Amino acid sequence: MEIQEECYSINEICRNFKTSQTTVYKMIRDKQIQAYKPERCRKIPKREFQQIVYEHY
């Protein structure tokens, strides 16, 4: 049995952190955050995203 890490969807990040989808996709493209696509939508590990927010803002 695999333990799944808690993740944000891109829409959750936009809504909770008041940012645009363009900004989130740019962060993924620039490899500032890691995202994976387990099903149909991209997922971003909560711990990793929170660390980026803490370091940069």
PDBQT receptor file of N, H, CA, C and O in Angstrom, charges set to zero:
ATOM      1  N   MET A   1       0.839  -1.187   0.000  1.00  0.00    +0.000 N 
ATOM      2  CA  MET A   1       0.000   0.000   0.000  1.00  0.00    +0.000 C 
ATOM      3  C   MET A   1       0.880   1.245   0.000  1.00  0.00    +0.000 C 
ATOM      4  O   MET A   1       1.798   1.361   0.812  1.00  0.00    +0.000 OA
ATOM      5  N   GLU A   2       0.609   2.142  -0.879  1.00  0.00    +0.000 N 
ATOM      6  H   GLU A   2      -0.137   2.048  -1.538  1.00  0.00    +0.000 HD
ATOM      7  CA  GLU A   2       1.406   3.362  -1.050  1.00  0.00    +0.000 C 
ATOM      8  C   GLU A   2       0.772   4.527  -0.285  1.00  0.00    +0.000 C 
ATOM      9  O   GLU A   2      -0.433   4.757  -0.382  1.00  0.00    +0.000 OA
ATOM     10  N   ILE A   3       1.589   5.255   0.471  1.00  0.00    +0.000 N 
ATOM     11  H   ILE A   3       2.568   5.068   0.550  1.00  0.00    +0.000 HD
ATOM     12  CA  ILE A   3       1.101   6.426   1.194  1.00  0.00    +0.000 C 
ATOM     13  C   ILE A   3       1.178   7.620   0.260  1.00  0.00    +0.000 C 
ATOM     14  O   ILE A   3       2.233   7.913  -0.304  1.00  0.00    +0.000 OA
ATOM     15  N   GLN A   4       0.072   8.298   0.101  1.00  0.00    +0.000 N 
ATOM     16  H   GLN A   4      -0.785   8.060   0.559  1.00  0.00    +0.000 HD
ATOM     17  CA  GLN A   4       0.025   9.438  -0.801  1.00  0.00    +0.000 C 
ATOM     18  C   GLN A   4       0.240  10.734  -0.027  1.00  0.00    +0.000 C 
ATOM     19  O   GLN A   4      -0.347  10.944   1.034  1.00  0.00    +0.000 OA
ATOM     20  N   GLU A   5       1.076  11.584  -0.566  1.00  0.00    +0.000 N 
ATOM     21  H   GLU A   5       1.553  11.414  -1.428  1.00  0.00    +0.000 HD
ATOM     22  CA  GLU A   5       1.343  12.881   0.038  1.00  0.00    +0.000 C 
ATOM     23  C   GLU A   5       0.182  13.825  -0.272  1.00  0.00    +0.000 C 
ATOM     24  O   GLU A   5      -0.425  13.749  -1.340  1.00  0.00    +0.000 OA
ATOM     25  N   GLU A   6      -0.118  14.713   0.674  1.00  0.00    +0.000 N 
ATOM     26  H   GLU A   6       0.375  14.775   1.542  1.00  0.00    +0.000 HD
ATOM     27  CA  GLU A   6      -1.169  15.697   0.435  1.00  0.00    +0.000 C 
ATOM     28  C   GLU A   6      -0.719  16.666  -0.647  1.00  0.00    +0.000 C 
ATOM     29  O   GLU A   6       0.431  17.104  -0.672  1.00  0.00    +0.000 OA
ATOM     30  N   CYS A   7      -1.641  16.989  -1.536  1.00  0.00    +0.000 N 
ATOM     31  H   CYS A   7      -2.575  16.633  -1.516  1.00  0.00    +0.000 HD
ATOM     32  CA  CYS A   7      -1.304  17.840  -2.675  1.00  0.00    +0.000 C 
ATOM     33  C   CYS A   7      -2.360  18.907  -2.904  1.00  0.00    +0.000 C 
ATOM     34  O   CYS A   7      -3.510  18.785  -2.480  1.00  0.00    +0.000 OA
ATOM     35  N   TYR A   8      -1.927  19.960  -3.593  1.00  0.00    +0.000 N 
ATOM     36  H   TYR A   8      -0.993  20.058  -3.938  1.00  0.00    +0.000 HD
ATOM     37  CA  TYR A   8      -2.821  21.004  -4.071  1.00  0.00    +0.000 C 
ATOM     38  C   TYR A   8      -3.054  20.786  -5.555  1.00  0.00    +0.000 C 
ATOM     39  O   TYR A   8      -2.173  20.310  -6.271  1.00  0.00    +0.000 OA
ATOM     40  N   SER A   9      -4.230  21.134  -6.002  1.00  0.00    +0.000 N 
ATOM     41  H   SER A   9      -4.946  21.521  -5.421  1.00  0.00    +0.000 HD
ATOM     42  CA  SER A   9      -4.443  21.255  -7.443  1.00  0.00    +0.000 C 
ATOM     43  C   SER A   9      -4.054  22.692  -7.811  1.00  0.00    +0.000 C 
ATOM     44  O   SER A   9      -3.890  23.535  -6.929  1.00  0.00    +0.000 OA
ATOM     45  N   ILE A  10      -3.912  22.958  -9.060  1.00  0.00    +0.000 N 
ATOM     46  H   ILE A  10      -4.045  22.272  -9.776  1.00  0.00    +0.000 HD
ATOM     47  CA  ILE A  10      -3.572  24.314  -9.489  1.00  0.00    +0.000 C 
ATOM     48  C   ILE A  10      -4.698  25.281  -9.117  1.00  0.00    +0.000 C 
ATOM     49  O   ILE A  10      -4.437  26.415  -8.717  1.00  0.00    +0.000 OA
ATOM     50  N   ASN A  11      -5.938  24.837  -9.247  1.00  0.00    +0.000 N 
ATOM     51  H   ASN A  11      -6.150  23.915  -9.572  1.00  0.00    +0.000 HD
ATOM     52  CA  ASN A  11      -7.068  25.705  -8.870  1.00  0.00    +0.000 C 
ATOM     53  C   ASN A  11      -7.062  26.027  -7.381  1.00  0.00    +0.000 C 
ATOM     54  O   ASN A  11      -7.384  27.149  -6.992  1.00  0.00    +0.000 OA
ATOM     55  N   GLU A  12      -6.703  25.063  -6.548  1.00  0.00    +0.000 N 
ATOM     56  H   GLU A  12      -6.441  24.151  -6.864  1.00  0.00    +0.000 HD
ATOM     57  CA  GLU A  12      -6.628  25.322  -5.104  1.00  0.00    +0.000 C 
ATOM     58  C   GLU A  12      -5.553  26.358  -4.783  1.00  0.00    +0.000 C 
ATOM     59  O   GLU A  12      -5.753  27.235  -3.942  1.00  0.00    +0.000 OA
ATOM     60  N   ILE A  13      -4.423  26.247  -5.455  1.00  0.00    +0.000 N 
ATOM     61  H   ILE A  13      -4.261  25.534  -6.138  1.00  0.00    +0.000 HD
ATOM     62  CA  ILE A  13      -3.349  27.220  -5.233  1.00  0.00    +0.000 C 
ATOM     63  C   ILE A  13      -3.821  28.614  -5.644  1.00  0.00    +0.000 C 
ATOM     64  O   ILE A  13      -3.612  29.583  -4.914  1.00  0.00    +0.000 OA
ATOM     65  N   CYS A  14      -4.442  28.711  -6.785  1.00  0.00    +0.000 N 
ATOM     66  H   CYS A  14      -4.612  27.923  -7.377  1.00  0.00    +0.000 HD
ATOM     67  CA  CYS A  14      -4.924  30.019  -7.267  1.00  0.00    +0.000 C 
ATOM     68  C   CYS A  14      -5.937  30.628  -6.293  1.00  0.00    +0.000 C 
ATOM     69  O   CYS A  14      -5.873  31.816  -5.979  1.00  0.00    +0.000 OA
ATOM     70  N   ARG A  15      -6.850  29.815  -5.831  1.00  0.00    +0.000 N 
ATOM     71  H   ARG A  15      -6.901  28.849  -6.086  1.00  0.00    +0.000 HD
ATOM     72  CA  ARG A  15      -7.892  30.297  -4.925  1.00  0.00    +0.000 C 
ATOM     73  C   ARG A  15      -7.322  30.632  -3.537  1.00  0.00    +0.000 C 
ATOM     74  O   ARG A  15      -7.625  31.693  -2.992  1.00  0.00    +0.000 OA
ATOM     75  N   ASN A  16      -6.518  29.759  -2.971  1.00  0.00    +0.000 N 
ATOM     76  H   ASN A  16      -6.272  28.897  -3.414  1.00  0.00    +0.000 HD
ATOM     77  CA  ASN A  16      -6.028  29.935  -1.597  1.00  0.00    +0.000 C 
ATOM     78  C   ASN A  16      -4.902  30.950  -1.468  1.00  0.00    +0.000 C 
ATOM     79  O   ASN A  16      -4.760  31.598  -0.431  1.00  0.00    +0.000 OA
ATOM     80  N   PHE A  17      -4.102  31.089  -2.523  1.00  0.00    +0.000 N 
ATOM     81  H   PHE A  17      -4.217  30.562  -3.365  1.00  0.00    +0.000 HD
ATOM     82  CA  PHE A  17      -2.944  31.977  -2.445  1.00  0.00    +0.000 C 
ATOM     83  C   PHE A  17      -3.089  33.206  -3.330  1.00  0.00    +0.000 C 
ATOM     84  O   PHE A  17      -2.139  33.968  -3.511  1.00  0.00    +0.000 OA
ATOM     85  N   LYS A  18      -4.287  33.392  -3.881  1.00  0.00    +0.000 N 
ATOM     86  H   LYS A  18      -5.059  32.773  -3.734  1.00  0.00    +0.000 HD
ATOM     87  CA  LYS A  18      -4.595  34.600  -4.667  1.00  0.00    +0.000 C 
ATOM     88  C   LYS A  18      -3.566  34.844  -5.775  1.00  0.00    +0.000 C 
ATOM     89  O   LYS A  18      -2.995  35.929  -5.887  1.00  0.00    +0.000 OA
ATOM     90  N   THR A  19      -3.350  33.832  -6.570  1.00  0.00    +0.000 N 
ATOM     91  H   THR A  19      -3.814  32.951  -6.479  1.00  0.00    +0.000 HD
ATOM     92  CA  THR A  19      -2.429  33.944  -7.698  1.00  0.00    +0.000 C 
ATOM     93  C   THR A  19      -3.125  33.432  -8.955  1.00  0.00    +0.000 C 
ATOM     94  O   THR A  19      -4.176  32.796  -8.877  1.00  0.00    +0.000 OA
ATOM     95  N   SER A  20      -2.540  33.711 -10.096  1.00  0.00    +0.000 N 
ATOM     96  H   SER A  20      -1.687  34.228 -10.159  1.00  0.00    +0.000 HD
ATOM     97  CA  SER A  20      -3.161  33.294 -11.358  1.00  0.00    +0.000 C 
ATOM     98  C   SER A  20      -2.631  31.928 -11.801  1.00  0.00    +0.000 C 
ATOM     99  O   SER A  20      -1.568  31.480 -11.369  1.00  0.00    +0.000 OA
ATOM    100  N   GLN A  21      -3.397  31.290 -12.667  1.00  0.00    +0.000 N 
ATOM    101  H   GLN A  21      -4.260  31.654 -13.018  1.00  0.00    +0.000 HD
ATOM    102  CA  GLN A  21      -2.950  30.020 -13.240  1.00  0.00    +0.000 C 
ATOM    103  C   GLN A  21      -1.670  30.219 -14.041  1.00  0.00    +0.000 C 
ATOM    104  O   GLN A  21      -0.791  29.357 -14.049  1.00  0.00    +0.000 OA
ATOM    105  N   THR A  22      -1.574  31.352 -14.708  1.00  0.00    +0.000 N 
ATOM    106  H   THR A  22      -2.287  32.052 -14.701  1.00  0.00    +0.000 HD
ATOM    107  CA  THR A  22      -0.375  31.652 -15.493  1.00  0.00    +0.000 C 
ATOM    108  C   THR A  22       0.864  31.642 -14.607  1.00  0.00    +0.000 C 
ATOM    109  O   THR A  22       1.898  31.096 -14.993  1.00  0.00    +0.000 OA
ATOM    110  N   THR A  23       0.770  32.234 -13.438  1.00  0.00    +0.000 N 
ATOM    111  H   THR A  23      -0.070  32.677 -13.125  1.00  0.00    +0.000 HD
ATOM    112  CA  THR A  23       1.898  32.278 -12.513  1.00  0.00    +0.000 C 
ATOM    113  C   THR A  23       2.272  30.870 -12.054  1.00  0.00    +0.000 C 
ATOM    114  O   THR A  23       3.453  30.526 -12.008  1.00  0.00    +0.000 OA
ATOM    115  N   VAL A  24       1.285  30.065 -11.717  1.00  0.00    +0.000 N 
ATOM    116  H   VAL A  24       0.325  30.345 -11.754  1.00  0.00    +0.000 HD
ATOM    117  CA  VAL A  24       1.556  28.706 -11.244  1.00  0.00    +0.000 C 
ATOM    118  C   VAL A  24       2.193  27.878 -12.355  1.00  0.00    +0.000 C 
ATOM    119  O   VAL A  24       3.173  27.173 -12.114  1.00  0.00    +0.000 OA
ATOM    120  N   TYR A  25       1.652  27.955 -13.561  1.00  0.00    +0.000 N 
ATOM    121  H   TYR A  25       0.855  28.528 -13.756  1.00  0.00    +0.000 HD
ATOM    122  CA  TYR A  25       2.240  27.201 -14.669  1.00  0.00    +0.000 C 
ATOM    123  C   TYR A  25       3.663  27.686 -14.987  1.00  0.00    +0.000 C 
ATOM    124  O   TYR A  25       4.518  26.884 -15.364  1.00  0.00    +0.000 OA
ATOM    125  N   LYS A  26       3.912  28.962 -14.840  1.00  0.00    +0.000 N 
ATOM    126  H   LYS A  26       3.217  29.613 -14.534  1.00  0.00    +0.000 HD
ATOM    127  CA  LYS A  26       5.264  29.489 -15.052  1.00  0.00    +0.000 C 
ATOM    128  C   LYS A  26       6.218  28.935 -13.996  1.00  0.00    +0.000 C 
ATOM    129  O   LYS A  26       7.355  28.580 -14.306  1.00  0.00    +0.000 OA
ATOM    130  N   MET A  27       5.755  28.864 -12.756  1.00  0.00    +0.000 N 
ATOM    131  H   MET A  27       4.832  29.152 -12.504  1.00  0.00    +0.000 HD
ATOM    132  CA  MET A  27       6.590  28.291 -11.686  1.00  0.00    +0.000 C 
ATOM    133  C   MET A  27       6.920  26.825 -11.971  1.00  0.00    +0.000 C 
ATOM    134  O   MET A  27       8.032  26.370 -11.705  1.00  0.00    +0.000 OA
ATOM    135  N   ILE A  28       5.955  26.096 -12.509  1.00  0.00    +0.000 N 
ATOM    136  H   ILE A  28       5.051  26.465 -12.725  1.00  0.00    +0.000 HD
ATOM    137  CA  ILE A  28       6.185  24.694 -12.868  1.00  0.00    +0.000 C 
ATOM    138  C   ILE A  28       7.173  24.619 -14.029  1.00  0.00    +0.000 C 
ATOM    139  O   ILE A  28       8.127  23.841 -13.990  1.00  0.00    +0.000 OA
ATOM    140  N   ARG A  29       6.944  25.421 -15.048  1.00  0.00    +0.000 N 
ATOM    141  H   ARG A  29       6.170  26.053 -15.079  1.00  0.00    +0.000 HD
ATOM    142  CA  ARG A  29       7.816  25.424 -16.226  1.00  0.00    +0.000 C 
ATOM    143  C   ARG A  29       9.254  25.796 -15.872  1.00  0.00    +0.000 C 
ATOM    144  O   ARG A  29      10.202  25.220 -16.405  1.00  0.00    +0.000 OA
ATOM    145  N   ASP A  30       9.407  26.776 -14.957  1.00  0.00    +0.000 N 
ATOM    146  H   ASP A  30       8.637  27.244 -14.524  1.00  0.00    +0.000 HD
ATOM    147  CA  ASP A  30      10.737  27.228 -14.535  1.00  0.00    +0.000 C 
ATOM    148  C   ASP A  30      11.352  26.334 -13.458  1.00  0.00    +0.000 C 
ATOM    149  O   ASP A  30      12.434  26.613 -12.942  1.00  0.00    +0.000 OA
ATOM    150  N   LYS A  31      10.630  25.240 -13.129  1.00  0.00    +0.000 N 
ATOM    151  H   LYS A  31       9.751  25.014 -13.549  1.00  0.00    +0.000 HD
ATOM    152  CA  LYS A  31      11.092  24.260 -12.145  1.00  0.00    +0.000 C 
ATOM    153  C   LYS A  31      11.277  24.852 -10.752  1.00  0.00    +0.000 C 
ATOM    154  O   LYS A  31      12.122  24.393  -9.982  1.00  0.00    +0.000 OA
ATOM    155  N   GLN A  32      10.485  25.872 -10.432  1.00  0.00    +0.000 N 
ATOM    156  H   GLN A  32       9.800  26.244 -11.057  1.00  0.00    +0.000 HD
ATOM    157  CA  GLN A  32      10.470  26.413  -9.072  1.00  0.00    +0.000 C 
ATOM    158  C   GLN A  32       9.665  25.504  -8.156  1.00  0.00    +0.000 C 
ATOM    159  O   GLN A  32       9.963  25.382  -6.968  1.00  0.00    +0.000 OA
ATOM    160  N   ILE A  33       8.646  24.871  -8.716  1.00  0.00    +0.000 N 
ATOM    161  H   ILE A  33       8.404  24.970  -9.681  1.00  0.00    +0.000 HD
ATOM    162  CA  ILE A  33       7.873  23.876  -7.984  1.00  0.00    +0.000 C 
ATOM    163  C   ILE A  33       7.735  22.644  -8.860  1.00  0.00    +0.000 C 
ATOM    164  O   ILE A  33       7.751  22.723 -10.088  1.00  0.00    +0.000 OA
ATOM    165  N   GLN A  34       7.602  21.515  -8.202  1.00  0.00    +0.000 N 
ATOM    166  H   GLN A  34       7.590  21.451  -7.204  1.00  0.00    +0.000 HD
ATOM    167  CA  GLN A  34       7.456  20.255  -8.913  1.00  0.00    +0.000 C 
ATOM    168  C   GLN A  34       5.987  19.881  -8.940  1.00  0.00    +0.000 C 
ATOM    169  O   GLN A  34       5.295  19.977  -7.926  1.00  0.00    +0.000 OA
ATOM    170  N   ALA A  35       5.519  19.462 -10.083  1.00  0.00    +0.000 N 
ATOM    171  H   ALA A  35       6.081  19.384 -10.906  1.00  0.00    +0.000 HD
ATOM    172  CA  ALA A  35       4.132  19.032 -10.220  1.00  0.00    +0.000 C 
ATOM    173  C   ALA A  35       4.117  17.688 -10.934  1.00  0.00    +0.000 C 
ATOM    174  O   ALA A  35       4.985  17.394 -11.757  1.00  0.00    +0.000 OA
ATOM    175  N   TYR A  36       3.130  16.890 -10.610  1.00  0.00    +0.000 N 
ATOM    176  H   TYR A  36       2.425  17.128  -9.943  1.00  0.00    +0.000 HD
ATOM    177  CA  TYR A  36       2.969  15.635 -11.329  1.00  0.00    +0.000 C 
ATOM    178  C   TYR A  36       1.511  15.470 -11.696  1.00  0.00    +0.000 C 
ATOM    179  O   TYR A  36       0.638  16.156 -11.165  1.00  0.00    +0.000 OA
ATOM    180  N   LYS A  37       1.264  14.573 -12.592  1.00  0.00    +0.000 N 
ATOM    181  H   LYS A  37       1.973  14.015 -13.024  1.00  0.00    +0.000 HD
ATOM    182  CA  LYS A  37      -0.070  14.422 -13.167  1.00  0.00    +0.000 C 
ATOM    183  C   LYS A  37      -0.541  12.975 -12.948  1.00  0.00    +0.000 C 
ATOM    184  O   LYS A  37      -0.407  12.141 -13.844  1.00  0.00    +0.000 OA
ATOM    185  N   PRO A  38      -1.093  12.673 -11.757  1.00  0.00    +0.000 N 
ATOM    186  CA  PRO A  38      -1.506  11.301 -11.480  1.00  0.00    +0.000 C 
ATOM    187  C   PRO A  38      -2.734  10.858 -12.283  1.00  0.00    +0.000 C 
ATOM    188  O   PRO A  38      -2.889   9.675 -12.588  1.00  0.00    +0.000 OA
ATOM    189  N   GLU A  39      -3.583  11.791 -12.612  1.00  0.00    +0.000 N 
ATOM    190  H   GLU A  39      -3.458  12.752 -12.364  1.00  0.00    +0.000 HD
ATOM    191  CA  GLU A  39      -4.790  11.476 -13.376  1.00  0.00    +0.000 C 
ATOM    192  C   GLU A  39      -4.941  12.503 -14.483  1.00  0.00    +0.000 C 
ATOM    193  O   GLU A  39      -4.110  12.566 -15.389  1.00  0.00    +0.000 OA
ATOM    194  N   ARG A  40      -5.982  13.301 -14.420  1.00  0.00    +0.000 N 
ATOM    195  H   ARG A  40      -6.657  13.251 -13.683  1.00  0.00    +0.000 HD
ATOM    196  CA  ARG A  40      -6.217  14.293 -15.470  1.00  0.00    +0.000 C 
ATOM    197  C   ARG A  40      -5.678  15.667 -15.140  1.00  0.00    +0.000 C 
ATOM    198  O   ARG A  40      -5.477  16.478 -16.044  1.00  0.00    +0.000 OA
ATOM    199  N   CYS A  41      -5.435  15.955 -13.861  1.00  0.00    +0.000 N 
ATOM    200  H   CYS A  41      -5.597  15.295 -13.127  1.00  0.00    +0.000 HD
ATOM    201  CA  CYS A  41      -4.985  17.292 -13.497  1.00  0.00    +0.000 C 
ATOM    202  C   CYS A  41      -3.647  17.217 -12.756  1.00  0.00    +0.000 C 
ATOM    203  O   CYS A  41      -3.302  16.200 -12.154  1.00  0.00    +0.000 OA
ATOM    204  N   ARG A  42      -2.918  18.311 -12.819  1.00  0.00    +0.000 N 
ATOM    205  H   ARG A  42      -3.199  19.137 -13.308  1.00  0.00    +0.000 HD
ATOM    206  CA  ARG A  42      -1.628  18.377 -12.144  1.00  0.00    +0.000 C 
ATOM    207  C   ARG A  42      -1.818  18.527 -10.648  1.00  0.00    +0.000 C 
ATOM    208  O   ARG A  42      -2.767  19.158 -10.183  1.00  0.00    +0.000 OA
ATOM    209  N   LYS A  43      -0.897  17.935  -9.903  1.00  0.00    +0.000 N 
ATOM    210  H   LYS A  43      -0.126  17.423 -10.280  1.00  0.00    +0.000 HD
ATOM    211  CA  LYS A  43      -0.904  18.021  -8.449  1.00  0.00    +0.000 C 
ATOM    212  C   LYS A  43       0.449  18.526  -7.983  1.00  0.00    +0.000 C 
ATOM    213  O   LYS A  43       1.486  18.164  -8.539  1.00  0.00    +0.000 OA
ATOM    214  N   ILE A  44       0.429  19.363  -6.962  1.00  0.00    +0.000 N 
ATOM    215  H   ILE A  44      -0.414  19.658  -6.511  1.00  0.00    +0.000 HD
ATOM    216  CA  ILE A  44       1.653  19.941  -6.415  1.00  0.00    +0.000 C 
ATOM    217  C   ILE A  44       1.687  19.585  -4.937  1.00  0.00    +0.000 C 
ATOM    218  O   ILE A  44       0.745  19.900  -4.209  1.00  0.00    +0.000 OA
ATOM    219  N   PRO A  45       2.751  18.936  -4.480  1.00  0.00    +0.000 N 
ATOM    220  CA  PRO A  45       2.827  18.571  -3.062  1.00  0.00    +0.000 C 
ATOM    221  C   PRO A  45       2.713  19.798  -2.161  1.00  0.00    +0.000 C 
ATOM    222  O   PRO A  45       3.405  20.794  -2.370  1.00  0.00    +0.000 OA
ATOM    223  N   LYS A  46       1.830  19.722  -1.148  1.00  0.00    +0.000 N 
ATOM    224  H   LYS A  46       1.268  18.912  -0.978  1.00  0.00    +0.000 HD
ATOM    225  CA  LYS A  46       1.589  20.856  -0.256  1.00  0.00    +0.000 C 
ATOM    226  C   LYS A  46       2.864  21.300   0.444  1.00  0.00    +0.000 C 
ATOM    227  O   LYS A  46       3.153  22.494   0.516  1.00  0.00    +0.000 OA
ATOM    228  N   ARG A  47       3.621  20.350   0.955  1.00  0.00    +0.000 N 
ATOM    229  H   ARG A  47       3.386  19.379   0.896  1.00  0.00    +0.000 HD
ATOM    230  CA  ARG A  47       4.825  20.691   1.698  1.00  0.00    +0.000 C 
ATOM    231  C   ARG A  47       5.805  21.475   0.837  1.00  0.00    +0.000 C 
ATOM    232  O   ARG A  47       6.390  22.456   1.296  1.00  0.00    +0.000 OA
ATOM    233  N   GLU A  48       5.986  21.052  -0.402  1.00  0.00    +0.000 N 
ATOM    234  H   GLU A  48       5.511  20.255  -0.775  1.00  0.00    +0.000 HD
ATOM    235  CA  GLU A  48       6.909  21.740  -1.304  1.00  0.00    +0.000 C 
ATOM    236  C   GLU A  48       6.421  23.153  -1.637  1.00  0.00    +0.000 C 
ATOM    237  O   GLU A  48       7.206  24.102  -1.614  1.00  0.00    +0.000 OA
ATOM    238  N   PHE A  49       5.142  23.294  -1.942  1.00  0.00    +0.000 N 
ATOM    239  H   PHE A  49       4.505  22.524  -1.960  1.00  0.00    +0.000 HD
ATOM    240  CA  PHE A  49       4.631  24.616  -2.296  1.00  0.00    +0.000 C 
ATOM    241  C   PHE A  49       4.698  25.567  -1.105  1.00  0.00    +0.000 C 
ATOM    242  O   PHE A  49       5.066  26.731  -1.267  1.00  0.00    +0.000 OA
ATOM    243  N   GLN A  50       4.352  25.096   0.075  1.00  0.00    +0.000 N 
ATOM    244  H   GLN A  50       4.053  24.151   0.207  1.00  0.00    +0.000 HD
ATOM    245  CA  GLN A  50       4.410  25.937   1.267  1.00  0.00    +0.000 C 
ATOM    246  C   GLN A  50       5.838  26.377   1.556  1.00  0.00    +0.000 C 
ATOM    247  O   GLN A  50       6.053  27.499   2.016  1.00  0.00    +0.000 OA
ATOM    248  N   GLN A  51       6.807  25.525   1.299  1.00  0.00    +0.000 N 
ATOM    249  H   GLN A  51       6.632  24.614   0.926  1.00  0.00    +0.000 HD
ATOM    250  CA  GLN A  51       8.209  25.884   1.491  1.00  0.00    +0.000 C 
ATOM    251  C   GLN A  51       8.609  27.002   0.532  1.00  0.00    +0.000 C 
ATOM    252  O   GLN A  51       9.304  27.936   0.933  1.00  0.00    +0.000 OA
ATOM    253  N   ILE A  52       8.182  26.921  -0.721  1.00  0.00    +0.000 N 
ATOM    254  H   ILE A  52       7.618  26.163  -1.047  1.00  0.00    +0.000 HD
ATOM    255  CA  ILE A  52       8.484  27.961  -1.709  1.00  0.00    +0.000 C 
ATOM    256  C   ILE A  52       7.860  29.288  -1.278  1.00  0.00    +0.000 C 
ATOM    257  O   ILE A  52       8.513  30.330  -1.343  1.00  0.00    +0.000 OA
ATOM    258  N   VAL A  53       6.612  29.255  -0.841  1.00  0.00    +0.000 N 
ATOM    259  H   VAL A  53       6.082  28.409  -0.789  1.00  0.00    +0.000 HD
ATOM    260  CA  VAL A  53       5.939  30.472  -0.404  1.00  0.00    +0.000 C 
ATOM    261  C   VAL A  53       6.680  31.074   0.791  1.00  0.00    +0.000 C 
ATOM    262  O   VAL A  53       6.893  32.285   0.842  1.00  0.00    +0.000 OA
ATOM    263  N   TYR A  54       7.068  30.244   1.738  1.00  0.00    +0.000 N 
ATOM    264  H   TYR A  54       6.895  29.260   1.696  1.00  0.00    +0.000 HD
ATOM    265  CA  TYR A  54       7.781  30.712   2.924  1.00  0.00    +0.000 C 
ATOM    266  C   TYR A  54       9.124  31.355   2.557  1.00  0.00    +0.000 C 
ATOM    267  O   TYR A  54       9.489  32.390   3.114  1.00  0.00    +0.000 OA
ATOM    268  N   GLU A  55       9.849  30.750   1.633  1.00  0.00    +0.000 N 
ATOM    269  H   GLU A  55       9.552  29.909   1.180  1.00  0.00    +0.000 HD
ATOM    270  CA  GLU A  55      11.174  31.248   1.252  1.00  0.00    +0.000 C 
ATOM    271  C   GLU A  55      11.110  32.553   0.453  1.00  0.00    +0.000 C 
ATOM    272  O   GLU A  55      11.978  33.414   0.596  1.00  0.00    +0.000 OA
ATOM    273  N   HIS A  56      10.089  32.696  -0.381  1.00  0.00    +0.000 N 
ATOM    274  H   HIS A  56       9.384  31.996  -0.497  1.00  0.00    +0.000 HD
ATOM    275  CA  HIS A  56      10.054  33.824  -1.313  1.00  0.00    +0.000 C 
ATOM    276  C   HIS A  56       9.121  34.960  -0.904  1.00  0.00    +0.000 C 
ATOM    277  O   HIS A  56       9.206  36.056  -1.456  1.00  0.00    +0.000 OA
ATOM    278  N   TYR A  57       8.254  34.717   0.033  1.00  0.00    +0.000 N 
ATOM    279  H   TYR A  57       8.185  33.826   0.482  1.00  0.00    +0.000 HD
ATOM    280  CA  TYR A  57       7.294  35.765   0.388  1.00  0.00    +0.000 C 
ATOM    281  C   TYR A  57       7.313  35.916   1.860  1.00  0.00    +0.000 C 
ATOM    282  O   TYR A  57       6.584  36.745   2.404  1.00  0.00    +0.000 OA
TER     283      TYR A  57
